[in-house]
Amino acid sequence: MSDAVVALAALAQDNRLDVFRFLVQAGPQGAPAGVVAAGLDLAPNTLSFHFDRLRVAGLVTARREGRSIIYAAKYEQMNALIAFLTQNCCQGVQCTPAPVEGQARKRRKIPA
């Protein structure tokens, strides 16, 4: 449960949630920090802070490729968090997702 609390706390901020979603959309290969910064219109120093919080929470990895740092979502951690949150859904009976009311918050798209 403590891992879930840490992960949810890291995601409980607009920019960090945008960064994580961007990395999920980027796929397992991840994206260079500069691409994420440009795609989300975030200053590099601000972005470094958000990457660090997500990394400490176990939601992203960072690797160096030449002069770039490539960040990638940790899908196994994301799936574990989702499994934890839905563990006792519908009293153990398979159910269908509830209809979404209203419109979801508009998110920035990854540039092509």
Secondary structure by P-SEA (a helix, b strand, c coil): caaaaaaaaaaccaaaaaaaaaaaaaccccccaaaaaaaacccaaaaaaaaaaaaaaccbbbbbcccbbbbbbaaaaaaaaaaaaacccccccccccccccccccccccccc
